Amino acid sequence: MDRGAGAAAELCEAHRLAGHADRVWALAWNPAPGAGAGPVLASCGGDKTVRIWKRAPDGAWHCSDVLEDTHNRTVRSCAWSPDGKLLATASFDATTAVWEYNGGDFECVATLEGHENEVKSVSWSPSGSLLATCSRDKTVWIWEVQPGNEYECVSVLQGHTQDVKMVQWHPHLDILVSVSYDNTIRVWADDGDDEWNCVQTLTEANNCGHSSTVWSVSFNHKGDRMVTCSDDRTLKIWDTSADLSQPKTGEGHESWRHLSTLTGYHDRTIFSAHWSSEDIIASAAGDDAICLFAEENSSMVEGPSYKLILKKEKAHGMDINCVRWCPQDPRLLASASDDGTVKLWELRGSVLD
Amino acid sequence: MVMGLINANPVIHEKKERRVRQAPETTDENAVEPIDQLEIFDHIRDIKDPEHPYSLEQLNVVTEDSVELNDESNHVRVTFTPTVEHCSMATVIGLCIRVKLIRSLPPRYKVDIRVAPGSHSTEAAVNKQLNDKERVAAALENPNLLDMVEECLSPTFD
């Protein structure tokens, strides 16, 4: 395939992974699948299972494991620990499970209980020593990983006034971002004394934020920008120039500011956005389409802006709930849909002007 | 069995006559059969009200005009009118309409459900909840709520 300059960018469907018996809600690529191993993808959904997908040496993809009989309701999200050894799964059954691969099978080694109702998202901190979860009960919990598969809740963060849809740690620092049905984005940090506080709330009124439910957030590789997407059918890019590594106390730190709003590209709720290591943003929505965006190089006069590289209409037969770039292959994109399938896409051609 | 009905004395309306549907003219099995407004109304008119032994049609909660359809873009919007402004059953009614349409329409359809503008005291909150598919999915995994929905969707024999 032509990857040279000049060829227009296109997103080519490479594999279609079927197996889930209901909508697929979320995906997670293993960041460290092991020396010599190919990429490993976890998917989870309404059929209450998690599936592990692997690429065989001949290039074909197959489902190697099905994790079931632990959650008794929808598995809403999943996340690999940074060392790739543990998989955490968040469920509508109000629990979060932690799974370990013992060489033959995935074994559930811990169940984190405490949320009052549906757990919607789970995320590991960059060092793997902390886990964050969030729920319809409006709270975000921070768990400390202890020896012997023990997890202790060290903080219950209150502030959101509605369901918390997703939590995501910063790629390098112990800074957590949560997004909510209350239309806001909250940034949480530890004050250096193990006390966790909300250090910034990004709202429509004060920060040019979203006007409806915020579904998802993703950081760029460097950690100085993030993208959020919403039921308001926009994506927003946020930027910081602050030294985030300094401890913060209380609210009122204007660390993150609105940089750009991408509007008019999706015509239904945008459920997922993900930033690749090559700085391409993928978005997926209830309009069954996937869009790719990159920063425009030619407009430094008016400040940075983002442009559409391509829109893949009818990428799935129904809503697309999640898109994730493969960390080992930054041109491989996975998508998950209400149609019960996971698709793997190859980005070909040039994304530059 | 119900204490303190939300609307103790609802106004009952006549059921409209059913239109006899014509057999499709084409015999091509693979042809996409267009769906019209009335067909979608037929799917939801007999849903039973959560607190009265009447259908949504009899209570004027839905009429044929409640259904807007753009068949080309596969988009359906249903606008229903709760019988009273503070009806706490509005989300259950909306959920019933959504479930019935999920079960009846081809999966390519995008369905939006809302209460009629000005017909409910917490209109924006009800609409937001009814159109959040994660909330809907979680609600349908709640056995009590699902029982209530199934009861409203069960066939009536009057």
Chai-1 contact restraints between the chains, C-beta under 6 A:
chainA,res_idxA,chainB,res_idxB,connection_type,confidence,min_distance_angstrom,max_distance_angstrom,comment,restraint_id
A,R73,B,E141,contact,1.0,0.0,6.0,A-B,restraint_1
A,F92,B,A138,contact,1.0,0.0,6.0,A-B,restraint_2
A,F92,B,E141,contact,1.0,0.0,6.0,A-B,restraint_3
A,E118,B,A138,contact,1.0,0.0,6.0,A-B,restraint_4
A,M318,B,P107,contact,1.0,0.0,6.0,A-B,restraint_5
